[in-house]
């Protein structure tokens, strides 16, 4: 089987552009989640992490000027992350372009009309007597379907990268916060269909309707202060966030043409599972991913959403698998980007393996003693010079959600 290498990354969060600002913020104990007072100023009951539009510029040129009229906020983020990941790379052409594909992790088609419609449908479906297919047929605007086939945002990414191979989108709960897209990309590479894939995830601004739907599924946090973060005894819910991320994957037997200057990290495995019960999905995904590597992780980048119930489930299920591992999570620092939080953690975990330092969990002060005997990183970075294996987990939001994903990274000698 070919080895899959993560050779380039692009990341845009509230901390800025790149992985460095996020890791620096985590190391310094800084959170970009607004305080309750800042949330009230925005007339929102929930602290929502937003992006600076300056970090998502639209490319210049006649082609991009013409395409801009079809782009929304999600497209701006996706293109900016892809451009950042490919910065300095030579343009692709010919057979190389055909062997290079795009996989998107998005919440829906990316059109403004469907973003709003799906929030309303998520709420009305709880009580509407119509079967879901009938409800979707009646309520989803036809124009949104046209714009979303196969993935308009993926087409923008293809223009930005020059990749002319498969253009795939992974939507909804099956995406498992982006790891569903990463798993799909891995299959395209291992099967030999493609030599390289750029995986791009984007979490755009959420409408009020969608926030209400998320809050009903699993309570959103209202107080973003130290002691209210993931795995803390005082946690009270997840903090929604915007983000965009791009990961370039290349087969090691296909003469990687975009290899980064730094030593690449291997994506050993990425698995997603959907089961009737959420804990079973978490266990199955992580177990399948770790079985490919055959070793326990040195570092666990947990989903760590801050949900009272989900944090407890995640630790109960994966605690035995991650015994002795340093445990960290990013969502107390940059928020929970529902569509791509798992991809963000893969980018951060890959860089932390290269550097040999594991940053602390954002907003975590007192680990909940009921979560078991886990080595949460608190207060400051933990030296991990000998760390080679990282487990990254992600779970779809909501107590009724039943999809989870897990990725295993190897940062040792390739």
N, C-alpha and C positions, 0 to 999 in steps of 0.2 A: 504494500500500500504506500502511496506517496505521502510525504510529510507535508503538512500545511503550515506555512509560515505567515505570521503577521508582520508585514514588512513596513507598513506606513499607517499612520493614524491622523485623523483630523477631529478636533473636538471643540465645540462652542457651548459654553455654559454661562451662567451669570458671573462666574469668576473671570471670564474672558475667553480668548482663543488659545487652544492648546491644552495639553495635559498638565503642563508646569503650573499654571495658576491654581488649578484644583488641588494638586498635591501640596502646593505651598500653603493654601488655605487650610487644608486638613491638618497639616503639620503644625500650623500656628493656632489651631482651634478657632478659626474664623468661619462663620456661617453666613451664607448669602440668602438664607431664608429670612424674609422680613419679620420684624417684631409685630406683636399684636397691635401696637399703636400705629405702625406703618401700614398694616393691613386695613385699619379703620379709616386712615386717610384715603385709601383707595376704595373705600366703601365696600369692603369685602369681609365676611366673617372669617375667611381663611387666609393665612399668609401664603401668597402665591409667588414663586420664584420666576422672574422674567429675564429675558435677554436684552442686551443693549443692541438696538438696530445697527449700530456702527460695526458690530462684530459679524454681521451677515450682509456684506455688500453684494450687490449684483454686478456680474462682470460687464465690462464695457465692450462695445462693438455693435455693428449693425444687426448681426444675428441675435444677440442678446437683447438689443433694444426692441426688436420685433417680438421676441418671446416673452418679454417682461409683462405685457398686457394680460398674459394667461397665468402669471405666477401669483401665488399668495405667500403668506408668511412662512408656511411649511416649505415651499419651494426655495425661498431665500435661504433658509437654514440649511437645507439639504445641499444646495449648490455650494454654499460657503464652506461647509465641512468637507465636501469632496475636493474642492479647489485647494483647501489647506492641506489635505492628505497628499495630493499629487504635486504640491509645490516643488519646483526644481526638476521634475521628471521630464524626460524627453517625450514629445508627442508620439502616440502610437499610430500605426497604419498597417494596411495589408492584413496578413495572416495573424499578426499579433493582436490587432484590434478585434478580429472575429473571434479569437480565443479568449477575449476578455469580456466579462459580463457584469451586470448590475443586479443586486438584490436589495430591495427596499423594505424597511420596517416602518410601517405607517399605521395610523389609526383608521383611516378610510381612504377614499380616492385622493384626498387632498384639496378638493374643491370647497370653497366657502359654503356653498349651498348644502352640500352633503354633511359637512361638519356640524352645521346647525341642526339639520334634519335628524341626524342620528342621535343627538342628545335628547330631542323631544321623543323620538321613538323609544329610546331606552327607558324613559319615564313612563310613557303611555302603555308600553308593552306589559307593564306589571299588572294592569287591570283591564286592558282592552280584550274583548272576547274574540276578536278575529285571530285566526291562526297566523303565526309569524310571517310565513311567505305572503299571505294575503295583505297583512299590515304593511310589509315592505313594498309590495307592488302598488298599493294605494297611496302611500305617503312619501316615498322617496322620489325626488324630482328626476324626471327623465334626463334633463341636461347634465345632472351630476354623473349619471351612468356613462354618458358619452365622454365626458372629460376624464373619467377614471379608468379607461381601458387602454392598455393594460395597467400602466402607471405613468401618469403624466409627469410626476415628479421624477420618476426613474428616467424618463426621456431627457429631462433637463440634466440629470447627472451624467447620462451617456454623452450629451453634448460637451459637458465640462471635462470629461475624462478622455473622450475619444473611443470609449469601449463600445463595440458594436455587436457583442454576443448577446446572450439571453438577458432579458429585462423582466425580472420577476418581482412581485410584491407580496409580502406576507402581512395580512391584515388581522385586526381584532385579537380576541383572547388567545388564539393559536400562536400569536407572536411571542408570548411569554416575555414581554418587555424587551424585545429585540433578539433574543436568543433563538427564536424560531427562524428568523431570517439568517442568522449565523449558521444554524444547522443545515438550512437549505443550501447555503453557499458551500459548505463543506461537502455536501453530497455531490454538487455539481463538479467540484474539483476532484474528489476521489473517484468519481465515475469516469473521468477523462473528458467530459464534455467541454470543460473550460480549463485554461491554464492559470487564470487569475480572476478574482472577483472582488469588486468593491462593494462592501455592505454598508449601506447608509440608513441611519435611523433618525427620525425627526419627531419631536414632540412640540406641536404648535400651541399657541394660546388656547385655553379652554373657555368655551362659552359658559355663562352662568347656569344654563340648563344642564350642561354636561357636568359641571362641578356638583350640582345638586344630585345628579344621578350617581356620581362617584361617592359622594358622602353617604347616600342611602345604602350603598353596597358595603362600605366599610368606612367608618368615620374618618374624616380628614382632621388634621391637627389644627388647633386654633391658637396655640401659644408656642412660638418658636424661641425658646430661651434655653440656656444651658440646663440640663436636667430633664429636657423634654424630647430628647433625641431617640433614635433607634436603640433598642435593647435597654433603655434606661427604666428604672423603677417608676419614673414619672412620665413616661411616654403617653401620648394621647391621640395619636393618629399620624397619617402621612402628610407631608407637605408637597402639594403639586408643584411641578417645575417644568420649565421649557428647556430644550436642549437640542443639539444636532451633533451627530457623530458619524465618522466614516472610518472603516477598517479595511485595509487592502490585504487580501489573502492571496498567496501565491504557492503553487506546487513547487517543491524543491527539485523535482526531476524535470522541470520545464524551463530551466535556465532563467530564474527570476530576473526580470529586466527593470524592476522598480525597487530593488532591495535597498533598504535604508542604510545609512552609514553605521548606525548602532547595530549590535548583534540582534537579529530577529528572535522573536519568541515563537515557539511552536504551539499551534492549536491542536492539542492531542485528540480532543473529542468535544463534541457539542451535541447534546441530546435534549429533546423536549418530550414531555409526556402529558397526556390528558386522561384523567381517571375520574370516576364518580366523586371521589373525595380529595380535597386539596392536599392533605398530608401524604396520601399515597402517591400523588403526582410528584411531589417534592422528592420523596424517597426514591421513586423509580427513575426520575431524570438524573439525580446525582449518582445513584448506584450504577446506572448504565454508563455514564461518562467516566466515572472513576475506574470501572472495571476494565476499560480500554487501556488505562495507564498502569494499573496494577500496583499503585502506591497511594499512601495517605497524603493529603495535601499539607504543605508547610504553612500556607496562608489560605484563609477562607475569606473571600470578598462576598459577604452575605448580601442577600436582597435587602434586609434591614430597613423596611419601610417606615418603621415607627408605629405600625398598627399593633394594638395591644394583643390581639389574637394571633395575627400572622407571625409576629416576632417569636411568640411562644411556640407556635407550631414548627416554625423553621428550626429553632434550637432543639426542640424535643426530637425531631426527626433526624437532623443532621449532626447533632452534638456527638454521637458515637463515631460518626465517620470523620469528624474534624477534631477529634481528641488530640490535644497538644498543638494544634495549629493556632497561629495568630489570627484573630478574627477582627475584621474591619468592615466598614460600609460607608458609602458616600452620600447617602440621601439626606443626612442631617446637615450637610454642607452645601449641596447644590440642588436639593429638592428631588422629588420623584418624577422623573420624565417617563410617564407611563408607557409610551410606545418604544422607548429605546434605553431605559435605565440599565438593562443588562449589558448592552453594547458599551455604554459608558464605563461600566465597571471592568469590562474586558480590557479596554484601552488603558485604564488606570492600573489594573493589576499587572498588565504586561510591562508597563514602565517601572512599577515598583519592584518587580522581579529583577529588571536590569540594574536598578540602583541599589538593591539590597536593603531597602528600608520600607517598613509597612507603616502608613500613616494611621492616626487614631480615628475613631468613629466620631463624626460631627455631632455636637450637642450632647454627647454621652458623658455623664458625670458619675453616676452610681449605677453600675450594672444591676439589673433586676436579679436578686438571688434565686428567684424561681426558675430562671433560665438554665440553671445547671452550672457545672464547673467548666466554663469555657474561658479561654484566654483573650478577652476583649482588649483591644489596644485603646488605652485611655490616657488622655493628658498630653501625650507627645508621641512622636514616631518611635517605632521599635526596630532596632537593628536586626536585619535578617539576611546577613551576608551569605549564609549557607542555604537560604530558601531557593528551591528550584521549582516546586510545583504549587500552582494556585488553583483553587476551586472557586468558580464564580457561579452564583445561583441567582435565579430570578423567578418571580411568581406573578401571575396576572392579578390585578387588583380586584378585591371583593370577596366577601365571605362565601359566595356561591361559585366563585371562580374555581376551575379545576385543572388549570394548565400551569406547568412549571418547566423551567429549563435549567440546565447546568452545563458549564464549559470547564474543561481542564486545560491549563496552560503549563508549558514546560519551558523554563528559562535556563536550563543547563546547556552544556556544550552540544552543538548540533553536528 
